[in-house]
Amino acid sequence: QSQELSQVQIDYHEALQALVEDGTRMVCTGRMHTDRICRFESLCYSTEAEEFIYFHSNSSVMLPNLGSRRFQPALLDLSSVEDHNTQYFNFVELPAAALKFMPKPVFVPDVALIANRFNPDNLMHVFHDDLLPIYYTMQQFSDLGLEARLFFMEGWSEGVHFDLYKLLSNKQPLLREQLKTLGRLLCFTKSYVGLSKITTWYQYGFVQPQGPKANILVSGNEVRQFTKFMMQKLNVTMEESSSEEYIVVFSRTINRLILNEAELILALAQEFQMKTITVSLEEHSFSDIVRLISNASMLVSMHGAQLVMSLFLPRGATVVELFPYAINPEHYTPYKTLATLPGMDLQYIAWQNTDREDTVTYPDRPWDQGGIAHLDEAEQERIIKNTEVPRHLCSCRNPEWLFRAYQDTKVNIPSLIQVIRQTVKSKPGPKKQKWSGSLYPGKVRDAKCQASVQGTSEAKLAVSWQIPWNLKYLKVREVKYEVWIQEQGENTYMPYILSHQNHTFSENIKPFTIYLVWIRCIFNKNLLGPFADVLLCST
Ligand code: UDP
């Protein structure tokens, strides 16, 4: 991978002239700073001021043109974490004429994706906040191909997982610190600023306690397209399904330990009659971990960032997450949410240590490793006595949470096996499943109604329609139709589920009345299609 910028030759004089004459051009998507990504031509960056610069000239464009709303609170989020006040992006404005008095610009010829990594030392954050969002932001804009260059502006050093970021493009990603070595004034010929949040499934609790995002927009299919890409780049090939089935215990070796790991491994192997192996980030290469997990039937691990590796599990596999004493599994669900995304096809099981005897606490460690010795006596006592960490905002500095999160646990084997057995009846996955993608019906077509009146009190409504257009290309187990009959002006309706494409309604149908008839198709009981245009039927 090349670190030099001078890969693509550009005519310096021409580029400078274009910058002076045309200034900066910006066009963005998104209505709010939280869903905005901007495309720039000639966005510049002063490495001395550590500010982005927008140059005004006769040809510059700024859309949206927000005026001072650009600072309320910012133009956009530079990381995929929503509305985090340390992750905002903005630029300062100058007339292009000011370039005369500034350092000579150094042009960046590569198409750039400029963003912040959120927490590059934590594997969950690496995948959820950075890698998936970067991958799909690059899919969104066609000139962000493998020849694009990533610029990380959050100010961290490479971090332990930098090799993973390098897989996303053929060019070496550059960090904020490194920009200084390139020049005093950098000008990005073409750049995109910001990240798509469309793949994120979890919010970390900065405004309300942590939990799944309110409106999840990603499914297992997109997650697996991404993991397929990563595995290709890591040179990990899927092994044949005929090979032996096994369980992976993903252990932590520094803290939040499983104290009876050997016993656990033996018990799992015996119970499920499967080879059981351990991996850890400290003892295995990343590729080895991916290779092992991508063929595993079950992944067992303490709650923690390493569990994001369930991304790589095959369909049908089981995730078992172990929670230390006093930590309610329902309150910390990043990995449960991942495993249960539609189409991930993973089984998720949480086990919690409920026995105080089986936990080992570390009150005397530093506060960031769960120590509580710095707190006053009464508070220490309250924490030690409490049987559940109350819900709280962002876990970052909550001493009670950290105290419990960094306990070691002696896993009660019978209780764990029992919990797993409630869900995994026979042998755990992976199953070579048929494509389980679910397709929805289109609208029913050519809906018609015909009314007939018998005497002054009885009437009938014959309604017919044609199958949805896409049905003739599909094999669908069960096709049903839902019909709602609503008297005009009423806000209640009579619902019917029907198997045929016509039906004569006589119950509760009055003469000389106008009815609204709503019809939709349903595949396999729960795939509801759209309603066709409403039919107006007068008896
Ligand atoms: N980690 C690890 N082994 C350990 C402790 C931590 O591999 O014994 C990794 C963990 O998976 C994560 C990073 O180190 O990627 C930071 O761990 P931390 O406990 O701070 O975060 P958490 O796992 O609770 O999200």
Residues whose N, C-alpha, C, O or C-beta is under 5 A from the ligand:
A	BS01	UDP	D121 N122 L123 M124 R252 T253 I254 N255 L281 G304 A305 Q306
